Amino acid sequence: MDTLFSGPSKEDGADDSKRPLADRIRPESLEEVRGQEDLLGEDGPLKKLIYEGQARALIFWGPPGVGKTTVGLLIADYEDSKFVHLSAAVSGVKEVRQVLKESREKFRLTNQRNLLFIDEIHRFNKAQQDVLLPFLEEGSVKFIGATTENPSFELNSAILSRCQVFVFDKLSADDTIDLLESALEDEKGFNGEFTTEEEALKTISSFADGDARRALNLLELSSKLTDSDGLITIDTVERAAQKKSVEYDRSGEEHYNIISALHKTIRNSSPDAALYWLARILEGGEDPVFIARRLVRIASEDVGLADTKALKVCVAAKDAVELIGTPECDLALAQAVIYLSLAPKSNAVYRAYSKAKDDVRDKEDYPVPKELRNAPTDLMREEGYGEGYEYAHNLEEKTSNMQVLPDNLVGRRYYFPTEAGHEKRMKELLEAWRDRRGKSG
């Protein structure tokens, strides 16, 4: 049986002390699995499914090191099924079909089924995934597909319709630290052999970023670098990780302070400072998708139509983040940060929408002017729907003076372009149009 963590396993008959720490303290019951309370807690839907013996065809979606394979092993153990682990990164359809046929034959002869666990199933293309369908349909195999990618995009609809999808979360900092403390005391772990400085486990948790395997591997490596006193310090952890920890709390005040600093230095057209704050937040372990989303917001809030390319640059950076991930996406984010910092600035779009939103919230909702209403029926035409509508493309100036705002907002203005960048031309054009069509909106 392959395991979640590399190295010798129990089944190999290896000396426990030579097995990786993460393998030695692998949970032996659902109650020991950390970080998945929503799925495996008292009223967790996955726990209920397992205990009722209904865990037949499942998709586990979540980041690495959160227990997907461990839960698969526990399901196999609970249902006394043979656990067969394949990885779509190294296995092909031939191996999958062989396992499926073996399970089908076993089911035919003994009414027992194997549990096939395919890791990284998103690496199979949709045609390769189809090999599972007849076996899932006839119920001759138990199946779990594990993926770090969104199943809606990576798995074909026929597979999804036959499987229940469960989303696994990253471990919280508290769950990670609890896991590390347990590993230090557990007789299958370090059995009290090592002690730690107060902040050392927090540092490991920060480096691990919710990945239990990474946290335990780092703790184990740190233990090998301790002095004779067996004390694991922050310095020990940093040497083991081969990098210095960055003071950054993704869920606390510093998270908001640094993202605020990044936003405001971009608004202030200070690219060097903006790059510094970007590096602080990235090296601190922030999700680059979160940063990319903030940059998209900045493109509209602080640059707007003064530079119409800014939004495109930031959306492209967001796409790059999702395409290549960390650490390679750092330059795409840096490129967007520099572009935004040097772009002409205007908050006219932000102010315009804020005023329109306030009017929607605070003022009475007057009817849509009849000129702007569709009139698909005779009754609606008789009621004047669409009467007076002027098709702008047929007009020389491409605009008319018909009423386009509700009666209570006629003449209301929201967008006031600035003199910055492209908005200067927009301001001239808008003022010329407003002069031609009067003040009807």
Legacy VTK file of the C-alpha trace (Angstrom):
# vtk DataFile Version 3.0
C-alpha trace
ASCII
DATASET POLYDATA
POINTS 441 float
0.000 0.000 0.000
1.449 3.387 -0.965
1.212 6.055 1.710
0.778 9.818 1.813
4.324 10.316 3.053
7.391 8.953 1.358
9.731 6.491 3.008
9.396 3.073 4.631
5.942 2.196 5.896
4.531 -0.207 8.452
3.730 -2.691 5.724
7.425 -2.873 4.798
8.279 -4.224 8.256
10.730 -1.344 8.681
12.065 -0.085 11.993
9.566 2.568 13.183
12.402 4.913 14.155
13.545 5.018 10.518
10.134 5.915 9.145
9.388 9.607 8.557
7.772 11.368 11.496
4.735 12.244 9.384
4.169 8.557 8.622
4.745 7.413 12.207
2.036 9.646 13.638
-0.460 9.302 10.814
-4.004 9.386 12.267
-5.439 5.959 13.025
-9.043 7.148 13.359
-11.222 9.891 11.911
-11.244 11.610 15.300
-7.467 12.108 15.086
-7.615 13.926 11.729
-6.989 17.625 12.280
-8.299 20.633 10.403
-11.375 19.086 8.748
-14.003 19.653 11.425
-16.655 20.631 8.881
-16.289 17.262 7.147
-15.352 14.939 9.995
-16.743 16.615 13.103
-19.705 15.389 15.094
-22.208 16.279 12.369
-19.750 16.145 9.458
-21.298 14.842 6.224
-18.223 12.821 5.232
-17.994 11.185 8.662
-21.673 10.263 8.506
-21.240 8.791 5.025
-18.282 6.669 6.164
-19.996 5.379 9.291
-23.089 4.466 7.274
-20.937 2.515 4.815
-21.937 4.747 1.904
-18.499 6.105 0.932
-18.543 4.587 -2.547
-17.449 7.227 -5.083
-15.833 10.408 -3.772
-13.761 13.357 -4.944
-11.470 14.991 -2.366
-10.519 18.547 -3.379
-7.962 20.489 -1.377
-4.340 21.642 -1.093
-1.457 19.256 -0.366
-0.862 17.884 3.104
-4.378 18.228 4.513
-5.225 14.553 4.944
-6.919 13.490 1.707
-4.976 10.249 1.388
-5.076 9.635 5.128
-8.868 9.774 5.115
-8.863 7.413 2.130
-6.749 4.951 4.118
-9.106 5.239 7.081
-12.137 4.565 4.860
-10.452 1.442 3.478
-9.614 0.312 7.005
-13.127 1.016 8.293
-14.737 -0.947 5.458
-12.035 -3.653 5.414
-11.226 -2.935 1.758
-7.943 -3.366 -0.047
-6.484 0.139 -0.556
-4.873 0.619 -3.968
-3.043 3.912 -4.415
-2.200 5.230 -7.871
-0.965 8.642 -8.933
-2.128 10.125 -12.207
1.281 11.795 -12.431
3.050 8.465 -12.984
0.327 5.895 -13.753
-1.605 5.450 -16.955
-4.931 4.040 -18.056
-3.423 0.534 -18.302
-2.690 0.412 -14.565
-6.064 1.915 -13.691
-7.934 -0.596 -15.867
-6.025 -3.499 -14.301
-7.062 -2.414 -10.785
-10.651 -1.916 -11.883
-10.859 -5.362 -13.461
-9.345 -6.951 -10.349
-11.961 -5.282 -8.176
-14.754 -6.308 -10.547
-13.663 -9.948 -10.381
-13.381 -9.806 -6.591
-16.838 -8.252 -6.373
-18.261 -10.978 -8.622
-16.758 -13.796 -6.530
-16.873 -12.429 -2.969
-19.086 -9.333 -3.040
-16.048 -7.387 -1.746
-14.551 -4.378 -3.551
-11.159 -2.715 -3.631
-10.823 0.980 -2.842
-9.006 2.677 -5.724
-7.431 5.984 -4.689
-6.167 8.077 -7.610
-4.023 10.987 -6.498
-3.763 14.083 -8.704
-6.634 12.797 -10.825
-6.776 16.158 -12.598
-3.654 15.058 -14.493
-5.747 12.534 -16.430
-7.413 14.115 -19.429
-11.150 13.698 -19.747
-10.840 10.808 -22.181
-8.591 8.950 -19.719
-11.087 9.603 -16.934
-13.776 7.833 -18.949
-12.217 4.427 -18.164
-13.721 4.705 -14.658
-17.316 5.204 -15.779
-18.573 1.638 -16.376
-17.042 0.425 -13.100
-18.539 3.306 -11.115
-21.873 2.710 -12.829
-21.974 -0.973 -11.889
-20.563 -0.328 -8.399
-17.796 -2.935 -8.654
-15.135 -0.657 -7.133
-14.919 1.938 -4.389
-13.268 5.069 -5.703
-11.661 8.233 -4.352
-10.120 10.824 -6.651
-7.892 13.422 -4.968
-7.117 16.735 -6.619
-5.658 20.121 -5.801
-7.485 21.661 -8.768
-11.119 22.726 -9.099
-13.025 19.558 -10.101
-15.581 21.633 -12.008
-12.895 22.478 -14.554
-10.643 19.408 -14.434
-13.061 16.457 -14.215
-15.637 15.514 -16.791
-19.298 15.901 -15.953
-19.974 12.159 -16.103
-17.431 11.522 -13.317
-18.776 14.394 -11.215
-22.353 13.170 -11.574
-21.344 9.808 -10.087
-19.189 11.155 -7.246
-19.729 13.257 -4.153
-17.250 16.124 -3.859
-15.774 17.032 -0.472
-13.609 20.127 -0.001
-10.626 19.823 2.365
-9.280 23.008 3.965
-5.742 24.048 4.851
-4.916 23.462 8.489
-5.269 26.572 10.616
-2.246 27.820 12.558
-3.796 26.464 15.766
-4.384 23.027 14.211
-0.827 22.934 12.867
0.708 23.883 16.208
-1.490 21.318 17.975
-0.257 18.679 15.524
3.380 19.643 16.177
2.928 19.575 19.944
1.340 16.134 19.679
4.249 14.898 17.544
6.725 16.056 20.198
4.947 14.150 22.963
3.508 11.132 21.143
5.388 7.929 21.847
5.192 7.181 18.114
6.749 10.599 17.486
9.532 12.122 19.582
8.170 10.891 22.931
9.293 14.031 24.804
12.886 13.861 23.538
12.867 17.489 22.314
11.611 20.815 23.644
10.905 24.026 21.708
11.124 27.746 22.191
7.723 29.387 22.491
7.834 30.912 19.009
9.531 28.020 17.197
6.319 26.095 16.518
4.645 29.277 15.284
7.537 29.714 12.874
7.151 26.149 11.583
3.414 26.730 11.195
4.081 29.907 9.222
6.492 28.133 6.873
4.125 25.164 6.469
1.151 27.338 5.467
-1.487 24.785 6.428
0.363 21.736 5.032
0.635 19.067 7.769
3.252 17.043 5.905
5.460 20.082 5.390
5.121 21.073 9.056
6.075 17.626 10.353
8.963 17.274 7.912
10.325 20.640 9.025
9.959 19.693 12.694
11.818 16.459 12.037
14.639 18.198 10.183
14.853 20.827 12.933
15.228 18.054 15.516
18.300 16.792 13.647
19.914 20.251 13.846
19.489 20.781 17.587
22.333 20.981 20.042
22.822 18.362 22.710
20.220 20.035 24.937
17.460 19.020 22.472
15.995 22.553 22.319
14.427 23.516 18.976
14.775 27.286 18.554
13.585 29.743 15.921
17.135 29.799 14.583
17.073 25.999 14.323
13.841 26.124 12.331
15.169 28.855 10.018
18.318 26.831 9.345
16.198 23.774 8.614
13.944 25.756 6.279
16.970 27.530 4.776
15.254 30.874 4.972
14.482 33.562 7.515
10.949 33.820 8.822
9.097 36.994 7.905
6.995 38.749 10.521
3.607 38.528 8.908
0.336 37.262 10.316
-2.022 36.342 7.479
-5.063 36.559 9.723
-4.044 39.390 12.041
-3.378 43.124 12.048
-0.107 42.921 10.111
-1.989 41.352 7.191
-4.154 44.454 6.899
-1.281 46.847 7.594
0.908 45.538 4.787
-1.796 45.216 2.137
-2.848 48.764 3.053
0.759 49.920 2.667
0.972 48.274 -0.761
-2.264 49.899 -1.928
-1.364 53.359 -0.683
2.181 53.391 -2.077
0.827 52.418 -5.509
-1.737 55.220 -5.218
1.141 57.537 -4.288
3.050 56.563 -7.489
5.980 55.130 -5.485
7.089 51.952 -7.304
10.121 51.214 -5.110
8.117 51.281 -1.900
5.320 49.309 -3.570
7.800 46.591 -4.586
9.095 46.403 -1.013
5.611 45.916 0.426
4.828 43.375 -2.289
7.926 41.396 -1.320
6.997 41.610 2.377
3.528 40.241 1.789
4.611 37.526 -0.674
7.569 36.311 1.389
5.308 36.303 4.426
3.252 33.589 2.791
0.221 35.527 1.565
-1.899 33.866 -1.107
-0.783 35.500 -4.398
-4.354 35.289 -5.698
-5.408 37.607 -2.862
-2.732 40.105 -3.922
-3.742 39.842 -7.587
-7.360 40.571 -6.702
-6.315 43.667 -4.767
-4.282 44.884 -7.752
-7.327 44.463 -10.013
-9.285 46.593 -7.553
-6.537 49.241 -7.504
-6.568 49.374 -11.303
-10.184 50.540 -11.244
-10.190 52.500 -7.990
-6.996 54.538 -8.379
-6.159 54.481 -12.109
-9.513 53.925 -13.741
-9.926 55.376 -17.219
-6.824 57.528 -16.945
-5.007 54.451 -18.284
-7.318 51.912 -19.869
-4.547 49.297 -20.057
-4.077 49.121 -16.286
-6.987 46.772 -15.695
-5.834 44.498 -18.535
-2.330 44.317 -17.041
-3.700 43.350 -13.635
-6.129 40.754 -14.972
-3.258 39.269 -16.987
-1.176 39.156 -13.781
-4.045 37.374 -12.007
-4.213 34.834 -14.853
-0.450 34.316 -14.611
-0.735 33.684 -10.866
-3.367 31.021 -11.443
-1.419 29.508 -14.348
2.023 29.079 -12.788
1.528 29.596 -9.042
4.280 30.363 -6.558
7.110 31.235 -6.620
7.200 31.854 -10.387
4.235 34.246 -10.318
6.111 36.843 -8.250
7.425 38.679 -11.304
3.970 38.936 -12.876
2.737 40.613 -9.692
5.804 42.856 -9.586
5.189 43.901 -13.187
1.602 44.860 -12.387
2.662 46.744 -9.251
5.219 48.816 -11.173
2.732 49.530 -13.983
0.067 50.702 -11.547
2.554 52.829 -9.630
3.658 54.683 -12.756
0.221 54.949 -14.400
-1.659 58.283 -14.360
-4.061 58.318 -11.425
-7.779 59.020 -11.305
-10.427 57.999 -8.808
-13.242 59.349 -10.989
-14.671 55.881 -11.646
-14.646 55.117 -7.913
-16.360 58.415 -7.045
-18.894 58.033 -9.862
-20.001 54.561 -8.847
-20.091 55.486 -5.161
-22.495 58.353 -5.909
-24.689 56.159 -8.112
-24.764 53.469 -5.422
-25.736 56.023 -2.776
-28.644 57.204 -4.930
-29.839 53.614 -5.399
-29.744 53.040 -1.667
-31.102 56.370 -0.472
-33.589 57.551 -3.098
-36.937 56.217 -4.186
-36.876 53.803 -7.141
-38.671 55.719 -9.872
-39.812 53.781 -12.972
-37.580 53.289 -16.003
-38.413 56.000 -18.587
-40.805 54.612 -21.205
-38.391 55.495 -23.987
-35.968 52.857 -22.633
-38.453 50.038 -22.125
-38.828 47.106 -24.505
-42.240 46.664 -26.099
-42.575 43.020 -27.206
-46.411 42.962 -26.968
-49.238 45.074 -28.398
-50.436 45.979 -24.901
-47.003 47.316 -23.938
-46.825 49.367 -27.121
-50.299 50.765 -26.388
-49.011 51.761 -22.955
-46.247 53.795 -24.604
-43.347 51.430 -23.975
-40.457 52.342 -26.276
-42.218 55.485 -27.516
-39.705 58.231 -28.245
-36.683 55.927 -28.245
-33.956 57.173 -30.563
-31.405 54.690 -31.918
-28.053 56.394 -31.316
-26.311 54.704 -34.252
-28.684 56.445 -36.664
-27.833 59.893 -35.352
-25.031 62.038 -36.671
-23.670 62.809 -33.189
-24.363 59.254 -31.925
-26.344 60.626 -28.967
-29.782 62.151 -28.441
-31.451 64.312 -25.811
-34.077 61.720 -24.805
-34.583 61.133 -21.096
-32.400 58.251 -19.871
-32.623 58.707 -16.085
-35.702 58.303 -13.864
-37.786 61.430 -13.288
-36.318 62.075 -9.838
-32.730 62.011 -11.124
-32.962 64.007 -14.361
-29.787 66.055 -14.709
-27.908 64.023 -12.101
-24.180 63.634 -12.811
-21.921 60.921 -11.392
-18.832 60.707 -13.562
-16.502 63.697 -13.560
-13.367 62.737 -15.488
-10.058 64.312 -14.531
-7.321 65.801 -16.697
-5.103 62.743 -16.124
-4.056 60.477 -18.984
-6.831 59.227 -21.277
-9.476 60.870 -19.116
-8.601 64.295 -20.475
-9.940 63.252 -23.898
-12.946 61.564 -22.266
-13.703 64.755 -20.374
-13.695 66.792 -23.563
-15.936 64.292 -25.352
-18.360 64.011 -22.456
-18.702 67.761 -22.045
-19.341 68.169 -25.781
-22.083 65.520 -25.687
-23.688 67.016 -22.618
-23.753 70.436 -24.275
-25.445 68.985 -27.368
-28.142 66.984 -25.583
-28.897 69.400 -22.745
-29.392 68.285 -19.159
-31.788 65.355 -19.506
-29.271 62.832 -18.016
LINES 1 442
441 0 1 2 3 4 5 6 7 8 9 10 11 12 13 14 15 16 17 18 19 20 21 22 23 24 25 26 27 28 29 30 31 32 33 34 35 36 37 38 39 40 41 42 43 44 45 46 47 48 49 50 51 52 53 54 55 56 57 58 59 60 61 62 63 64 65 66 67 68 69 70 71 72 73 74 75 76 77 78 79 80 81 82 83 84 85 86 87 88 89 90 91 92 93 94 95 96 97 98 99 100 101 102 103 104 105 106 107 108 109 110 111 112 113 114 115 116 117 118 119 120 121 122 123 124 125 126 127 128 129 130 131 132 133 134 135 136 137 138 139 140 141 142 143 144 145 146 147 148 149 150 151 152 153 154 155 156 157 158 159 160 161 162 163 164 165 166 167 168 169 170 171 172 173 174 175 176 177 178 179 180 181 182 183 184 185 186 187 188 189 190 191 192 193 194 195 196 197 198 199 200 201 202 203 204 205 206 207 208 209 210 211 212 213 214 215 216 217 218 219 220 221 222 223 224 225 226 227 228 229 230 231 232 233 234 235 236 237 238 239 240 241 242 243 244 245 246 247 248 249 250 251 252 253 254 255 256 257 258 259 260 261 262 263 264 265 266 267 268 269 270 271 272 273 274 275 276 277 278 279 280 281 282 283 284 285 286 287 288 289 290 291 292 293 294 295 296 297 298 299 300 301 302 303 304 305 306 307 308 309 310 311 312 313 314 315 316 317 318 319 320 321 322 323 324 325 326 327 328 329 330 331 332 333 334 335 336 337 338 339 340 341 342 343 344 345 346 347 348 349 350 351 352 353 354 355 356 357 358 359 360 361 362 363 364 365 366 367 368 369 370 371 372 373 374 375 376 377 378 379 380 381 382 383 384 385 386 387 388 389 390 391 392 393 394 395 396 397 398 399 400 401 402 403 404 405 406 407 408 409 410 411 412 413 414 415 416 417 418 419 420 421 422 423 424 425 426 427 428 429 430 431 432 433 434 435 436 437 438 439 440
